[in-house]
Amino acid sequence: MTTRPPLRPLPPPGDLRAELARLVHATRRLVAAEREGGVVTLPGTPRPPEPPAAPAATPHAPHAATPAAPPPATPPTTPRGTQRAGPADSFVPHVRPLDLPDDWRAPFGDLPQRITACRRCALGEKRTCTVFGEGSAPAELVFCGEAPGYEEDRTGRPFVGAAGELLTAMIERGMKMRREDVFILNTLKCRPPRNRAPLPIEVGACRPHLEEQLAVIRPKVIVALGNHAVRALLGESPGITRMRGRVIDALGAKVVPTYHPAYLLRNAAAKRDSWEDLKTVLRLLGRAPA
Ligand code: SF4
């Protein structure tokens, strides 16, 4: 017969409420991180009703007005037994609309239109929206992620889910800058299916778009968010834990690799290193870290 260890005594009611609050907070962060990966139901939960046939969500930004091929009626099931979001799922961005002038894309000429029409790689056939990026141009600081995720593909904006909320807090609360003052983009402009890692052929196909964007933005510093972004920007990477903490001259700027905000949502202990990287960025920009 198995002997169970004695139960710990319950904490006093006040502590219990604090513990419950911590659990709720941790659960919300976990769900947000899963949602970031495109997961909307957990294994074993009832399948949501099939959405009615509906056109793809209206792009949030004019540059992202490319309609995609009609999505499948039944969302695909992932290898983990979870289910991906269907086309009619509503999503309210975690990140407020930016306070930018109407013509903020003007410095890029016809590049936004060319990206919207791009079919250089197979990702162009599956996307809902292209995600050009957003921010000021020129800007001294660029944040570069790997590729749009579920929320970005639906809204046409970069980093608008839970990871985007954290990135915004890093910029605004940590670095004391406005999200409008920097430029945020991805190495790919279209979402890879099931948020898989970008393929080298896709990175190569999209690279000219990225280089054109950087030529217009002319950043002093590019923060590469996560290993895939580092590899796409620098051509190779032995891993983000070995790359972070370095400053690399590339693409006419200082490239500072750091963790992707989605990773930080799952690994809070890494936030300390991430903040050290952002302090390096502030020093490179001639701004004193707070
Ligand atoms: S990922 Fe880039 S290269 Fe591929 S279709 Fe989209 S915009 Fe074009």
Residues whose N, C-alpha, C, O or C-beta is under 5 A from the ligand:
A	BS01	SF4	I115 C118 R119 R120 C121 L123 G124 L188 K189 C190 E202 A205 C206
